[in-house]
Amino acid sequence: QVQLVEYGGGLVQAGGSLRLSCAASGRTFSHYAMAWFRQAPGKEREFMTAINWSGGVTSYADSVKGRFTISRDNLKNTVYLQMNSLQPDDTAVYYCALSFHVGIPLGVPGAWDYWGNGTLVTVSS
């Protein structure tokens, strides 16, 4: 059993920054890939970024490449999402996810095994 809890959401003005955290418990966190997705009202859950077990390999959606950075601290069982140059279109609930498997299709929500409850990010214009 794995528990994921996201922190750090809130209200920010356009052009601002936020850092989200996702704390994991219940399994050996350092063995598994992690990802961030988001879901805006009325839209499907959207892949943002993923990081492998060591932090040495990352992947980003084109919409956030160059603005968002994923990282992890395996000693703290935490994955982070640094978000810069935020725009109103970034407003969404942000979720972290964990996968026990390798070679999964990163952008497919169903491929990830565990999810947090999400944290709301609101970007005002």
N, C-alpha and C positions, 0 to 999 in steps of 0.2 A: 504494500500500500504506500502511496506517495501523496503527500500534501504539498500544494503549491499556493503561496499567498503573495499577491502583488501589492506593492506600495508605491506611493509617489505621485499618483495622479492628482489633478487639480485644474484650476483655471489659470491660463497664461495668455498674455497678449500675443498677437501675431508678431513673428520675429524673435520670440523668446525661446527659452530652453527649459526642459524638464529632464530629470533622470528618474526612470522607473527601476524598481528592484523587484525581484521575485525570489522569495526564500523557499527552499525545498527542505522537506524532512521525510523520513520514513524509509529511504533506500540510500544506497551509496551514490550520492549525487554526481560524483566526479566520473562515473562510468558512462554517462548518458548525454546525448545531444539535447539541446534546449532551443526553444524558439519563442519569438514574439509574433502574435497576430493582433489584428484589431477588427472591430466591427462597429460600423457607423449605423445610425438608425435607418432601418429599411434596407440595409445592404447585407451582403453575405460576409462571412468572416474572411479576412484578407491576410495573407502571409506578408510579414514585414522582413524578418531576418531570422537566421538560425546560426548556431555555433556548435562545433563538435565538442567531444568530451574534454579535450585538453585546452580548448580555446584557440587552437592553432589554425582552424579552418572556419571561415564565416561565409555566409551567403546573404545577399540583400535583394529585396524587390527594387525594381528600377525607380519606383515612386519615392523611395527613401534613401537611395544610394547617395552618399556624400553628405547627408544631413543626420542620419541616425547611425549610432554605433552600438553594437552588441559586445558585451564582455562578460566574463565570469570569474568568480573567486571560489575555487573548489574548497578552500579551507573554511569559507564562510557559508558554503552551500547556497550561494546566491548568484543569480544572473542579473545583469543590468542592461538597461536600454537608455543610452544618452540620446536625447532628441534635441536637435538644434534647428534654428530657422523654422519654427513651427508656423503653420498656416491654418486658417479655419478649416480647410479640408482634412486636416489631421485630427479633427474632433471625432472621438470614438471611445469605445471601451477597449482597453488594451489587455490582452491575455497572454500569459506565458504558458508554455507547453513543454512536455518532456516525452522523449521517445526511448524505449528500451532497444530499439532495432537500428541497424545500420542500413544505408542504401534506400531509405524511404523517400517517396516524393515529398520534398520539403513543403511545397505549397498546398498540400492537400490536408485539410484539417483532420480528416478521418484517419490519417496515417500516424497521428500523435496519440500517445497512450494516456496521458494525464494532463489536466488543465487546471489552472487557477480560476478563481471566481471573477477576475477582472478588476481593473481600476479605470475610472473615467478620466479622460483628458479632454478638456474643453479649451479651444483656442478662440479667443475673441478677436474681431477685426478692428 
